[in-house]
Amino acid sequence: MQTKFTPAQLADPATASSNTQLRACVHCGFCTATCPTYLLLGDELDSPRGRIYLIKEMLERDKAPEPTTVLHLDRCLTCLSCMTTCPSGVNYMHLVDHARAKIEDYKVRPLPERIFRKLLVRVLSDRGLFRAFLHLAMLAKPIAFALPKKLKTMLAQAPAHLPKAGREALPGQFAAQGPKRLRMALMSGCVQPVLAPSIDEAVIRLLTRHGVEMVVAEGQGCCGALAHHMGDHAGARERAKANIAAWEKEMAAGLDAIVISTSGCGTVLKDYGFLLKDEPDWAGRAACISALCKDVTEVMAQIGLNAPVIPAGQSVAYHSACSMQHGQKISSAPRELLARAGFEVREIAEGHICCGSAGTYSILQPELSGQLRERKLGNIAATQAPIVVTGNIGCMTQLAPKEGQSGGACMIHTAELLDWATGGPKPASL
């Protein structure tokens, strides 16, 4: 793709990086075949290729974007399926993140919308605020009909009850069972410990049973993904720096990996090196931390799974989250581990198509998100598997039964199933 940036524009590192990605695009259109929004809407501007044209035009003009540009970029799920398909290796993730930051810089959204988006990031990235909001949401459900549409959407997604907070999300150490083989830090996020603390509990049981000493670092918190994908790059960088500093303290005692149990976080954590590449004091440190980050299935594939202790042959459908298969390029490890644990793994048709969760997308774009949810649930039902396994809390929340909505599947995290298979308790959802 030909670009027309001025030398002054290319002096900006972010624009120079985007210019490289734009020029790599060869207009082939392969990305349109796997883009969920193009699949639903059939509009070229709702495809990666169309959005790339809009991004190019906005960056070259270096002026406030047209409403059309904002509309079509907002509709993007950032599922990154296009990056898996692209034969030219265009890093669409970096392009769309840069474009969203520019949109936020220009402040083209109405003030109420800007406030709502900031509030959304603030609440979801803080466990205490998120838990408090969910308690209020439960109380407010009877009057949901009288609330604004976006608040009504949020209330509809709030669970009927909350599990008790687990201690695994708090700073501390967990000793290895038997001889200590490795020492790793758990990335304890913001949403998952509130909605499903059983996941981190299972991760710690699973890894300590396999000889890994686990630690939750003091000062570690939200990975920054929510702020980053909403265009608040400054906020994302601050969260990244806090996490880097927290994990660096643990590196003095030896740290073999930073274990991630939420694939949505993993995609951003593994990109910290790029996020902070223009800050000399942080670039090298960020790249070092990113290199340590591994999904729990990557870790288990590396150290080897103990022999299963439950009956073999139970059928499960594996749902590969977009952030897992497209963002982190992890495909075979979860399936192979589940098979090694004795499960019969069934594939879901259109497995490359997003379920519609995509972070805050289900709140900000409920109609498109709902259509993708129903499409995914239909494909899951066709497998006839009683259990659906995935590695991302967003997908689990999206696909689970919801109040006032049709369908829903028995969703369980990969780590919970592997923990049960090798000696842990049977997951409550089973």
KOLPA-863634 format. One record per residue (C-alpha): residue number from 0; residue in three letters; y, z, x. Coordinates in nm, 2 decimals, m for minus. Example, Ala and Ser with C-alpha at 12.3 -4.5 7.8 and 13.67 -1.06 7.14 Angstrom:
// residues 2
{num 0	residu ALA	py m0.45	pz 0.78	px 1.23};
{num 1	residu SER	py m0.11	pz 0.71	px 1.37};
//
This chain:
// residues 430
{num 0	residu MET	py 0.00	pz 0.00	px 0.00};
{num 1	residu GLN	py 0.34	pz m0.09	px 0.14};
{num 2	residu THR	py 0.60	pz 0.18	px 0.15};
{num 3	residu LYS	py 0.98	pz 0.18	px 0.21};
{num 4	residu PHE	py 1.07	pz 0.52	px 0.33};
{num 5	residu THR	py 1.38	pz 0.55	px 0.55};
{num 6	residu PRO	py 1.36	pz 0.71	px 0.90};
{num 7	residu ALA	py 1.55	pz 1.01	px 0.76};
{num 8	residu GLN	py 1.29	pz 1.06	px 0.49};
{num 9	residu LEU	py 1.01	pz 1.03	px 0.73};
{num 10	residu ALA	py 1.16	pz 1.30	px 0.94};
{num 11	residu ASP	py 1.03	pz 1.54	px 0.67};
{num 12	residu PRO	py 0.67	pz 1.63	px 0.77};
{num 13	residu ALA	py 0.55	pz 1.64	px 0.41};
{num 14	residu THR	py 0.69	pz 1.30	px 0.34};
{num 15	residu ALA	py 0.55	pz 1.16	px 0.66};
{num 16	residu SER	py 0.21	pz 1.29	px 0.56};
{num 17	residu SER	py 0.23	pz 1.15	px 0.21};
{num 18	residu ASN	py 0.34	pz 0.81	px 0.36};
{num 19	residu THR	py 0.02	pz 0.80	px 0.56};
{num 20	residu GLN	py m0.19	pz 0.86	px 0.25};
{num 21	residu LEU	py 0.00	pz 0.61	px 0.04};
{num 22	residu ARG	py m0.04	pz 0.34	px 0.30};
{num 23	residu ALA	py m0.41	pz 0.40	px 0.31};
{num 24	residu CYS	py m0.45	pz 0.31	px m0.06};
{num 25	residu VAL	py m0.57	pz m0.05	px m0.10};
{num 26	residu HIS	py m0.54	pz m0.07	px m0.48};
{num 27	residu CYS	py m0.91	pz m0.12	px m0.52};
{num 28	residu GLY	py m0.94	pz 0.07	px m0.85};
{num 29	residu PHE	py m1.27	pz 0.24	px m0.77};
{num 30	residu CYS	py m1.10	pz 0.57	px m0.86};
{num 31	residu THR	py m1.04	pz 0.47	px m1.22};
{num 32	residu ALA	py m1.42	pz 0.46	px m1.28};
{num 33	residu THR	py m1.46	pz 0.84	px m1.21};
{num 34	residu CYS	py m1.12	pz 0.97	px m1.34};
{num 35	residu PRO	py m1.17	pz 1.20	px m1.65};
{num 36	residu THR	py m0.82	pz 1.13	px m1.79};
{num 37	residu TYR	py m0.85	pz 0.76	px m1.75};
{num 38	residu LEU	py m1.19	pz 0.78	px m1.91};
{num 39	residu LEU	py m1.04	pz 0.96	px m2.21};
{num 40	residu LEU	py m0.70	pz 0.78	px m2.24};
{num 41	residu GLY	py m0.75	pz 0.43	px m2.09};
{num 42	residu ASP	py m0.40	pz 0.44	px m1.95};
{num 43	residu GLU	py m0.35	pz 0.31	px m1.59};
{num 44	residu LEU	py m0.08	pz 0.57	px m1.54};
{num 45	residu ASP	py m0.34	pz 0.84	px m1.62};
{num 46	residu SER	py m0.56	pz 0.71	px m1.33};
{num 47	residu PRO	py m0.54	pz 0.81	px m0.97};
{num 48	residu ARG	py m0.42	pz 0.46	px m0.87};
{num 49	residu GLY	py m0.15	pz 0.47	px m1.14};
{num 50	residu ARG	py m0.04	pz 0.82	px m1.04};
{num 51	residu ILE	py m0.02	pz 0.71	px m0.67};
{num 52	residu TYR	py 0.23	pz 0.44	px m0.78};
{num 53	residu LEU	py 0.44	pz 0.70	px m0.96};
{num 54	residu ILE	py 0.43	pz 0.94	px m0.66};
{num 55	residu LYS	py 0.53	pz 0.66	px m0.43};
{num 56	residu GLU	py 0.83	pz 0.56	px m0.65};
{num 57	residu MET	py 0.94	pz 0.92	px m0.69};
{num 58	residu LEU	py 0.93	pz 1.00	px m0.32};
{num 59	residu GLU	py 1.10	pz 0.68	px m0.21};
{num 60	residu ARG	py 1.38	pz 0.72	px m0.46};
{num 61	residu ASP	py 1.41	pz 1.09	px m0.36};
{num 62	residu LYS	py 1.57	pz 1.17	px m0.69};
{num 63	residu ALA	py 1.47	pz 1.37	px m1.00};
{num 64	residu PRO	py 1.15	pz 1.21	px m1.14};
{num 65	residu GLU	py 1.14	pz 1.03	px m1.47};
{num 66	residu PRO	py 0.99	pz 1.22	px m1.77};
{num 67	residu THR	py 0.70	pz 0.97	px m1.76};
{num 68	residu THR	py 0.62	pz 1.06	px m1.40};
{num 69	residu VAL	py 0.61	pz 1.43	px m1.49};
{num 70	residu LEU	py 0.39	pz 1.37	px m1.80};
{num 71	residu HIS	py 0.12	pz 1.17	px m1.61};
{num 72	residu LEU	py 0.11	pz 1.40	px m1.31};
{num 73	residu ASP	py 0.08	pz 1.70	px m1.55};
{num 74	residu ARG	py m0.22	pz 1.54	px m1.71};
{num 75	residu CYS	py m0.40	pz 1.52	px m1.38};
{num 76	residu LEU	py m0.68	pz 1.78	px m1.35};
{num 77	residu THR	py m0.68	pz 1.76	px m0.97};
{num 78	residu CYS	py m1.06	pz 1.74	px m1.00};
{num 79	residu LEU	py m1.06	pz 1.53	px m0.69};
{num 80	residu SER	py m1.34	pz 1.30	px m0.82};
{num 81	residu CYS	py m1.12	pz 1.01	px m0.70};
{num 82	residu MET	py m1.15	pz 1.14	px m0.34};
{num 83	residu THR	py m1.53	pz 1.13	px m0.36};
{num 84	residu THR	py m1.51	pz 0.77	px m0.49};
{num 85	residu CYS	py m1.23	pz 0.64	px m0.27};
{num 86	residu PRO	py m1.36	pz 0.40	px 0.01};
{num 87	residu SER	py m1.03	pz 0.43	px 0.20};
{num 88	residu GLY	py m1.04	pz 0.80	px 0.24};
{num 89	residu VAL	py m0.70	pz 0.86	px 0.06};
{num 90	residu ASN	py m0.63	pz 1.24	px 0.04};
{num 91	residu TYR	py m0.51	pz 1.24	px m0.32};
{num 92	residu MET	py m0.51	pz 1.62	px m0.32};
{num 93	residu HIS	py m0.23	pz 1.64	px m0.06};
{num 94	residu LEU	py m0.04	pz 1.36	px m0.23};
{num 95	residu VAL	py m0.04	pz 1.52	px m0.58};
{num 96	residu ASP	py 0.03	pz 1.87	px m0.44};
{num 97	residu HIS	py 0.34	pz 1.73	px m0.26};
{num 98	residu ALA	py 0.45	pz 1.54	px m0.57};
{num 99	residu ARG	py 0.42	pz 1.86	px m0.78};
{num 100	residu ALA	py 0.63	pz 2.06	px m0.53};
{num 101	residu LYS	py 0.90	pz 1.79	px m0.55};
{num 102	residu ILE	py 0.90	pz 1.81	px m0.93};
{num 103	residu GLU	py 0.94	pz 2.19	px m0.92};
{num 104	residu ASP	py 1.22	pz 2.15	px m0.66};
{num 105	residu TYR	py 1.42	pz 1.92	px m0.90};
{num 106	residu LYS	py 1.38	pz 2.17	px m1.19};
{num 107	residu VAL	py 1.35	pz 1.89	px m1.45};
{num 108	residu ARG	py 1.14	pz 2.10	px m1.69};
{num 109	residu PRO	py 1.32	pz 2.29	px m1.97};
{num 110	residu LEU	py 1.39	pz 2.65	px m1.88};
{num 111	residu PRO	py 1.14	pz 2.81	px m2.13};
{num 112	residu GLU	py 0.86	pz 2.59	px m1.98};
{num 113	residu ARG	py 0.96	pz 2.68	px m1.62};
{num 114	residu ILE	py 0.96	pz 3.05	px m1.71};
{num 115	residu PHE	py 0.62	pz 3.02	px m1.88};
{num 116	residu ARG	py 0.46	pz 2.85	px m1.58};
{num 117	residu LYS	py 0.60	pz 3.11	px m1.34};
{num 118	residu LEU	py 0.47	pz 3.39	px m1.57};
{num 119	residu LEU	py 0.13	pz 3.22	px m1.59};
{num 120	residu VAL	py 0.10	pz 3.22	px m1.21};
{num 121	residu ARG	py 0.23	pz 3.58	px m1.18};
{num 122	residu VAL	py m0.01	pz 3.72	px m1.44};
{num 123	residu LEU	py m0.33	pz 3.53	px m1.33};
{num 124	residu SER	py m0.28	pz 3.60	px m0.96};
{num 125	residu ASP	py m0.25	pz 3.98	px m1.00};
{num 126	residu ARG	py m0.57	pz 4.16	px m1.12};
{num 127	residu GLY	py m0.38	pz 4.46	px m1.26};
{num 128	residu LEU	py m0.14	pz 4.24	px m1.46};
{num 129	residu PHE	py m0.42	pz 4.01	px m1.57};
{num 130	residu ARG	py m0.63	pz 4.30	px m1.70};
{num 131	residu ALA	py m0.33	pz 4.44	px m1.88};
{num 132	residu PHE	py m0.25	pz 4.10	px m2.04};
{num 133	residu LEU	py m0.61	pz 4.06	px m2.16};
{num 134	residu HIS	py m0.60	pz 4.41	px m2.33};
{num 135	residu LEU	py m0.28	pz 4.31	px m2.50};
{num 136	residu ALA	py m0.43	pz 3.97	px m2.60};
{num 137	residu MET	py m0.72	pz 4.15	px m2.77};
{num 138	residu LEU	py m0.48	pz 4.35	px m2.97};
{num 139	residu ALA	py m0.26	pz 4.05	px m3.06};
{num 140	residu LYS	py m0.54	pz 3.82	px m3.18};
{num 141	residu PRO	py m0.49	pz 3.92	px m3.55};
{num 142	residu ILE	py m0.13	pz 3.79	px m3.53};
{num 143	residu ALA	py m0.20	pz 3.48	px m3.32};
{num 144	residu PHE	py m0.12	pz 3.25	px m3.60};
{num 145	residu ALA	py 0.25	pz 3.36	px m3.58};
{num 146	residu LEU	py 0.28	pz 3.30	px m3.21};
{num 147	residu PRO	py 0.40	pz 2.99	px m3.01};
{num 148	residu LYS	py 0.14	pz 2.73	px m2.95};
{num 149	residu LYS	py 0.09	pz 2.80	px m2.58};
{num 150	residu LEU	py 0.05	pz 3.18	px m2.63};
{num 151	residu LYS	py m0.19	pz 3.10	px m2.92};
{num 152	residu THR	py m0.40	pz 2.89	px m2.67};
{num 153	residu MET	py m0.40	pz 3.17	px m2.42};
{num 154	residu LEU	py m0.51	pz 3.43	px m2.68};
{num 155	residu ALA	py m0.79	pz 3.20	px m2.80};
{num 156	residu GLN	py m0.93	pz 3.20	px m2.45};
{num 157	residu ALA	py m0.92	pz 3.57	px m2.40};
{num 158	residu PRO	py m1.26	pz 3.74	px m2.41};
{num 159	residu ALA	py m1.35	pz 3.98	px m2.70};
{num 160	residu HIS	py m1.41	pz 4.26	px m2.45};
{num 161	residu LEU	py m1.37	pz 4.32	px m2.08};
{num 162	residu PRO	py m1.63	pz 4.45	px m1.84};
{num 163	residu LYS	py m1.57	pz 4.76	px m1.64};
{num 164	residu ALA	py m1.40	pz 4.70	px m1.30};
{num 165	residu GLY	py m1.64	pz 4.69	px m1.01};
{num 166	residu ARG	py m1.58	pz 4.87	px m0.68};
{num 167	residu GLU	py m1.69	pz 4.55	px m0.49};
{num 168	residu ALA	py m1.34	pz 4.41	px m0.53};
{num 169	residu LEU	py m1.19	pz 4.71	px m0.36};
{num 170	residu PRO	py m1.14	pz 4.74	px 0.02};
{num 171	residu GLY	py m1.45	pz 4.88	px 0.19};
{num 172	residu GLN	py m1.78	pz 4.81	px 0.38};
{num 173	residu PHE	py m2.13	pz 4.75	px 0.25};
{num 174	residu ALA	py m2.41	pz 4.81	px 0.50};
{num 175	residu ALA	py m2.68	pz 4.56	px 0.57};
{num 176	residu GLN	py m3.03	pz 4.64	px 0.45};
{num 177	residu GLY	py m3.27	pz 4.65	px 0.75};
{num 178	residu PRO	py m3.16	pz 4.51	px 1.08};
{num 179	residu LYS	py m2.80	pz 4.39	px 1.08};
{num 180	residu ARG	py m2.79	pz 4.01	px 1.15};
{num 181	residu LEU	py m2.43	pz 3.92	px 1.07};
{num 182	residu ARG	py m2.10	pz 4.06	px 0.95};
{num 183	residu MET	py m1.90	pz 3.88	px 0.69};
{num 184	residu ALA	py m1.59	pz 3.94	px 0.47};
{num 185	residu LEU	py m1.60	pz 3.88	px 0.09};
{num 186	residu MET	py m1.31	pz 3.68	px m0.06};
{num 187	residu SER	py m1.25	pz 3.89	px m0.37};
{num 188	residu GLY	py m1.02	pz 3.68	px m0.59};
{num 189	residu CYS	py m0.79	pz 3.76	px m0.88};
{num 190	residu VAL	py m0.94	pz 3.63	px m1.20};
{num 191	residu GLN	py m1.31	pz 3.67	px m1.13};
{num 192	residu PRO	py m1.32	pz 4.04	px m1.06};
{num 193	residu VAL	py m1.16	pz 4.10	px m1.40};
{num 194	residu LEU	py m1.36	pz 3.86	px m1.61};
{num 195	residu ALA	py m1.70	pz 3.89	px m1.43};
{num 196	residu PRO	py m1.72	pz 4.17	px m1.16};
{num 197	residu SER	py m2.10	pz 4.12	px m1.18};
{num 198	residu ILE	py m2.06	pz 3.81	px m0.96};
{num 199	residu ASP	py m1.92	pz 3.99	px m0.66};
{num 200	residu GLU	py m2.17	pz 4.27	px m0.71};
{num 201	residu ALA	py m2.45	pz 4.01	px m0.69};
{num 202	residu VAL	py m2.30	pz 3.84	px m0.38};
{num 203	residu ILE	py m2.29	pz 4.17	px m0.20};
{num 204	residu ARG	py m2.65	pz 4.27	px m0.30};
{num 205	residu LEU	py m2.78	pz 3.92	px m0.21};
{num 206	residu LEU	py m2.62	pz 3.92	px 0.14};
{num 207	residu THR	py m2.68	pz 4.28	px 0.23};
{num 208	residu ARG	py m3.05	pz 4.23	px 0.13};
{num 209	residu HIS	py m3.06	pz 3.94	px 0.38};
{num 210	residu GLY	py m2.92	pz 4.15	px 0.67};
{num 211	residu VAL	py m2.55	pz 4.09	px 0.64};
{num 212	residu GLU	py m2.29	pz 4.36	px 0.66};
{num 213	residu MET	py m2.02	pz 4.29	px 0.41};
{num 214	residu VAL	py m1.65	pz 4.40	px 0.41};
{num 215	residu VAL	py m1.37	pz 4.36	px 0.16};
{num 216	residu ALA	py m1.05	pz 4.35	px 0.38};
{num 217	residu GLU	py m0.75	pz 4.57	px 0.30};
{num 218	residu GLY	py m0.46	pz 4.36	px 0.19};
{num 219	residu GLN	py m0.66	pz 4.05	px 0.09};
{num 220	residu GLY	py m0.57	pz 3.91	px m0.25};
{num 221	residu CYS	py m0.51	pz 3.59	px m0.44};
{num 222	residu CYS	py m0.59	pz 3.28	px m0.24};
{num 223	residu GLY	py m0.27	pz 3.10	px m0.36};
{num 224	residu ALA	py m0.44	pz 2.82	px m0.55};
{num 225	residu LEU	py m0.27	pz 2.89	px m0.88};
{num 226	residu ALA	py 0.08	pz 2.88	px m0.72};
{num 227	residu HIS	py m0.01	pz 2.58	px m0.50};
{num 228	residu HIS	py m0.12	pz 2.36	px m0.78};
{num 229	residu MET	py 0.18	pz 2.45	px m1.00};
{num 230	residu GLY	py 0.41	pz 2.32	px m0.72};
{num 231	residu ASP	py 0.51	pz 2.66	px m0.58};
{num 232	residu HIS	py 0.42	pz 2.60	px m0.22};
{num 233	residu ALA	py 0.63	pz 2.88	px m0.09};
{num 234	residu GLY	py 0.44	pz 3.13	px m0.30};
{num 235	residu ALA	py 0.11	pz 2.98	px m0.20};
{num 236	residu ARG	py 0.20	pz 3.01	px 0.17};
{num 237	residu GLU	py 0.30	pz 3.37	px 0.13};
{num 238	residu ARG	py m0.03	pz 3.45	px m0.03};
{num 239	residu ALA	py m0.21	pz 3.26	px 0.25};
{num 240	residu LYS	py m0.04	pz 3.45	px 0.52};
{num 241	residu ALA	py m0.12	pz 3.78	px 0.36};
{num 242	residu ASN	py m0.49	pz 3.69	px 0.35};
{num 243	residu ILE	py m0.49	pz 3.56	px 0.71};
{num 244	residu ALA	py m0.34	pz 3.88	px 0.83};
{num 245	residu ALA	py m0.59	pz 4.09	px 0.64};
{num 246	residu TRP	py m0.89	pz 3.89	px 0.78};
{num 247	residu GLU	py m0.76	pz 3.89	px 1.13};
{num 248	residu LYS	py m0.78	pz 4.27	px 1.14};
{num 249	residu GLU	py m1.15	pz 4.24	px 1.06};
{num 250	residu MET	py m1.21	pz 3.98	px 1.33};
{num 251	residu ALA	py m1.17	pz 4.25	px 1.59};
{num 252	residu ALA	py m1.50	pz 4.41	px 1.48};
{num 253	residu GLY	py m1.66	pz 4.06	px 1.46};
{num 254	residu LEU	py m1.66	pz 3.83	px 1.16};
{num 255	residu ASP	py m1.91	pz 3.55	px 1.12};
{num 256	residu ALA	py m1.78	pz 3.41	px 0.80};
{num 257	residu ILE	py m1.55	pz 3.47	px 0.50};
{num 258	residu VAL	py m1.77	pz 3.43	px 0.19};
{num 259	residu ILE	py m1.64	pz 3.26	px m0.12};
{num 260	residu SER	py m1.80	pz 3.30	px m0.46};
{num 261	residu THR	py m1.53	pz 3.10	px m0.65};
{num 262	residu SER	py m1.53	pz 2.74	px m0.55};
{num 263	residu GLY	py m1.18	pz 2.68	px m0.69};
{num 264	residu CYS	py m1.05	pz 2.93	px m0.43};
{num 265	residu GLY	py m1.27	pz 2.77	px m0.16};
{num 266	residu THR	py m1.10	pz 2.44	px m0.18};
{num 267	residu VAL	py m0.76	pz 2.59	px m0.10};
{num 268	residu LEU	py m0.89	pz 2.84	px 0.15};
{num 269	residu LYS	py m1.05	pz 2.57	px 0.36};
{num 270	residu ASP	py m0.72	pz 2.38	px 0.35};
{num 271	residu TYR	py m0.51	pz 2.67	px 0.48};
{num 272	residu GLY	py m0.48	pz 2.48	px 0.81};
{num 273	residu PHE	py m0.30	pz 2.20	px 0.64};
{num 274	residu LEU	py m0.10	pz 2.42	px 0.41};
{num 275	residu LEU	py 0.06	pz 2.60	px 0.71};
{num 276	residu LYS	py 0.05	pz 2.32	px 0.96};
{num 277	residu ASP	py 0.42	pz 2.29	px 0.99};
{num 278	residu GLU	py 0.47	pz 2.66	px 1.08};
{num 279	residu PRO	py 0.40	pz 2.71	px 1.46};
{num 280	residu ASP	py 0.34	pz 3.08	px 1.43};
{num 281	residu TRP	py 0.07	pz 3.03	px 1.16};
{num 282	residu ALA	py m0.08	pz 2.69	px 1.20};
{num 283	residu GLY	py m0.35	pz 2.78	px 1.46};
{num 284	residu ARG	py m0.43	pz 3.11	px 1.29};
{num 285	residu ALA	py m0.47	pz 2.94	px 0.95};
{num 286	residu ALA	py m0.70	pz 2.67	px 1.09};
{num 287	residu CYS	py m0.91	pz 2.95	px 1.25};
{num 288	residu ILE	py m0.95	pz 3.13	px 0.92};
{num 289	residu SER	py m1.02	pz 2.81	px 0.73};
{num 290	residu ALA	py m1.31	pz 2.74	px 0.97};
{num 291	residu LEU	py m1.46	pz 3.07	px 0.88};
{num 292	residu CYS	py m1.45	pz 3.02	px 0.51};
{num 293	residu LYS	py m1.79	pz 2.93	px 0.35};
{num 294	residu ASP	py m1.92	pz 2.92	px 0.00};
{num 295	residu VAL	py m2.20	pz 3.17	px m0.07};
{num 296	residu THR	py m2.45	pz 2.89	px m0.10};
{num 297	residu GLU	py m2.35	pz 2.75	px 0.24};
{num 298	residu VAL	py m2.41	pz 3.10	px 0.39};
{num 299	residu MET	py m2.75	pz 3.14	px 0.22};
{num 300	residu ALA	py m2.86	pz 2.79	px 0.33};
{num 301	residu GLN	py m2.77	pz 2.89	px 0.68};
{num 302	residu ILE	py m2.95	pz 3.22	px 0.70};
{num 303	residu GLY	py m3.24	pz 3.13	px 0.47};
{num 304	residu LEU	py m3.35	pz 3.27	px 0.13};
{num 305	residu ASN	py m3.61	pz 3.54	px 0.11};
{num 306	residu ALA	py m3.93	pz 3.46	px m0.09};
{num 307	residu PRO	py m3.87	pz 3.49	px m0.47};
{num 308	residu VAL	py m4.02	pz 3.79	px m0.65};
{num 309	residu ILE	py m3.99	pz 3.66	px m1.01};
{num 310	residu PRO	py m4.21	pz 3.41	px m1.19};
{num 311	residu ALA	py m4.15	pz 3.05	px m1.09};
{num 312	residu GLY	py m4.08	pz 2.75	px m1.31};
{num 313	residu GLN	py m3.79	pz 2.86	px m1.53};
{num 314	residu SER	py m3.56	pz 2.57	px m1.62};
{num 315	residu VAL	py m3.19	pz 2.57	px m1.53};
{num 316	residu ALA	py m2.92	pz 2.30	px m1.55};
{num 317	residu TYR	py m2.70	pz 2.29	px m1.25};
{num 318	residu HIS	py m2.33	pz 2.23	px m1.32};
{num 319	residu SER	py m2.15	pz 2.14	px m1.00};
{num 320	residu ALA	py m1.79	pz 2.24	px m1.02};
{num 321	residu CYS	py m1.53	pz 1.97	px m0.92};
{num 322	residu SER	py m1.40	pz 2.21	px m0.65};
{num 323	residu MET	py m1.75	pz 2.24	px m0.52};
{num 324	residu GLN	py m1.87	pz 1.88	px m0.51};
{num 325	residu HIS	py m1.54	pz 1.70	px m0.47};
{num 326	residu GLY	py m1.31	pz 1.96	px m0.31};
{num 327	residu GLN	py m1.56	pz 2.11	px m0.06};
{num 328	residu LYS	py m1.83	pz 1.83	px m0.05};
{num 329	residu ILE	py m2.11	pz 2.08	px m0.12};
{num 330	residu SER	py m2.38	pz 1.92	px m0.32};
{num 331	residu SER	py m2.73	pz 1.98	px m0.20};
{num 332	residu ALA	py m2.72	pz 2.34	px m0.09};
{num 333	residu PRO	py m2.70	pz 2.51	px m0.44};
{num 334	residu ARG	py m2.97	pz 2.28	px m0.58};
{num 335	residu GLU	py m3.21	pz 2.34	px m0.29};
{num 336	residu LEU	py m3.15	pz 2.72	px m0.30};
{num 337	residu LEU	py m3.23	pz 2.73	px m0.67};
{num 338	residu ALA	py m3.54	pz 2.52	px m0.62};
{num 339	residu ARG	py m3.65	pz 2.75	px m0.33};
{num 340	residu ALA	py m3.60	pz 3.05	px m0.56};
{num 341	residu GLY	py m3.86	pz 2.90	px m0.79};
{num 342	residu PHE	py m3.64	pz 2.74	px m1.06};
{num 343	residu GLU	py m3.68	pz 2.39	px m1.21};
{num 344	residu VAL	py m3.34	pz 2.24	px m1.16};
{num 345	residu ARG	py m3.23	pz 1.98	px m1.42};
{num 346	residu GLU	py m2.94	pz 1.74	px m1.36};
{num 347	residu ILE	py m2.66	pz 1.71	px m1.61};
{num 348	residu ALA	py m2.55	pz 1.35	px m1.70};
{num 349	residu GLU	py m2.20	pz 1.26	px m1.59};
{num 350	residu GLY	py m2.21	pz 1.55	px m1.35};
{num 351	residu HIS	py m1.91	pz 1.41	px m1.16};
{num 352	residu ILE	py m1.68	pz 1.44	px m1.47};
{num 353	residu CYS	py m1.47	pz 1.76	px m1.50};
{num 354	residu CYS	py m1.55	pz 2.01	px m1.77};
{num 355	residu GLY	py m1.17	pz 2.05	px m1.84};
{num 356	residu SER	py m1.12	pz 2.39	px m1.69};
{num 357	residu ALA	py m0.92	pz 2.30	px m1.38};
{num 358	residu GLY	py m0.73	pz 2.63	px m1.32};
{num 359	residu THR	py m0.45	pz 2.65	px m1.57};
{num 360	residu TYR	py m0.52	pz 2.31	px m1.72};
{num 361	residu SER	py m0.71	pz 2.45	px m2.02};
{num 362	residu ILE	py m0.39	pz 2.64	px m2.11};
{num 363	residu LEU	py m0.13	pz 2.37	px m2.03};
{num 364	residu GLN	py m0.33	pz 2.07	px m2.16};
{num 365	residu PRO	py m0.56	pz 2.22	px m2.43};
{num 366	residu GLU	py m0.62	pz 1.89	px m2.61};
{num 367	residu LEU	py m0.75	pz 1.70	px m2.31};
{num 368	residu SER	py m0.93	pz 2.01	px m2.18};
{num 369	residu GLY	py m1.10	pz 2.05	px m2.52};
{num 370	residu GLN	py m1.22	pz 1.69	px m2.52};
{num 371	residu LEU	py m1.37	pz 1.72	px m2.18};
{num 372	residu ARG	py m1.54	pz 2.05	px m2.27};
{num 373	residu GLU	py m1.71	pz 1.90	px m2.57};
{num 374	residu ARG	py m1.82	pz 1.60	px m2.36};
{num 375	residu LYS	py m1.97	pz 1.83	px m2.10};
{num 376	residu LEU	py m2.14	pz 2.06	px m2.35};
{num 377	residu GLY	py m2.31	pz 1.75	px m2.51};
{num 378	residu ASN	py m2.44	pz 1.65	px m2.17};
{num 379	residu ILE	py m2.56	pz 2.00	px m2.10};
{num 380	residu ALA	py m2.74	pz 2.02	px m2.44};
{num 381	residu ALA	py m2.92	pz 1.70	px m2.35};
{num 382	residu THR	py m3.09	pz 1.87	px m2.06};
{num 383	residu GLN	py m3.25	pz 2.13	px m2.30};
{num 384	residu ALA	py m3.23	pz 2.39	px m2.02};
{num 385	residu PRO	py m3.17	pz 2.74	px m2.16};
{num 386	residu ILE	py m2.96	pz 2.85	px m1.86};
{num 387	residu VAL	py m2.66	pz 2.67	px m1.70};
{num 388	residu VAL	py m2.58	pz 2.76	px m1.34};
{num 389	residu THR	py m2.25	pz 2.70	px m1.16};
{num 390	residu GLY	py m2.04	pz 2.84	px m0.87};
{num 391	residu ASN	py m1.70	pz 2.87	px m1.03};
{num 392	residu ILE	py m1.56	pz 3.13	px m1.27};
{num 393	residu GLY	py m1.33	pz 2.87	px m1.43};
{num 394	residu CYS	py m1.62	pz 2.65	px m1.54};
{num 395	residu MET	py m1.81	pz 2.95	px m1.66};
{num 396	residu THR	py m1.52	pz 3.06	px m1.88};
{num 397	residu GLN	py m1.45	pz 2.71	px m2.01};
{num 398	residu LEU	py m1.81	pz 2.63	px m2.11};
{num 399	residu ALA	py m1.91	pz 2.97	px m2.25};
{num 400	residu PRO	py m1.90	pz 3.02	px m2.63};
{num 401	residu LYS	py m1.55	pz 3.07	px m2.75};
{num 402	residu GLU	py m1.41	pz 3.23	px m3.06};
{num 403	residu GLY	py m1.33	pz 2.96	px m3.32};
{num 404	residu GLN	py m1.47	pz 2.68	px m3.11};
{num 405	residu SER	py m1.80	pz 2.49	px m3.14};
{num 406	residu GLY	py m2.08	pz 2.50	px m2.88};
{num 407	residu GLY	py m2.11	pz 2.70	px m2.57};
{num 408	residu ALA	py m2.38	pz 2.76	px m2.31};
{num 409	residu CYS	py m2.55	pz 3.06	px m2.14};
{num 410	residu MET	py m2.35	pz 3.04	px m1.81};
{num 411	residu ILE	py m2.45	pz 3.22	px m1.50};
{num 412	residu HIS	py m2.33	pz 3.22	px m1.14};
{num 413	residu THR	py m2.56	pz 3.08	px m0.87};
{num 414	residu ALA	py m2.54	pz 3.40	px m0.67};
{num 415	residu GLU	py m2.65	pz 3.61	px m0.97};
{num 416	residu LEU	py m2.96	pz 3.39	px m1.01};
{num 417	residu LEU	py m3.04	pz 3.40	px m0.64};
{num 418	residu ASP	py m2.99	pz 3.78	px m0.63};
{num 419	residu TRP	py m3.23	pz 3.83	px m0.93};
{num 420	residu ALA	py m3.49	pz 3.59	px m0.78};
{num 421	residu THR	py m3.50	pz 3.79	px m0.45};
{num 422	residu GLY	py m3.51	pz 4.14	px m0.59};
{num 423	residu GLY	py m3.18	pz 4.21	px m0.77};
{num 424	residu PRO	py m3.14	pz 4.31	px m1.13};
{num 425	residu LYS	py m3.19	pz 4.06	px m1.41};
{num 426	residu PRO	py m2.83	pz 3.93	px m1.50};
{num 427	residu ALA	py m2.70	pz 4.08	px m1.83};
{num 428	residu SER	py m2.63	pz 3.74	px m1.97};
{num 429	residu LEU	py m3.00	pz 3.66	px m1.96};
//
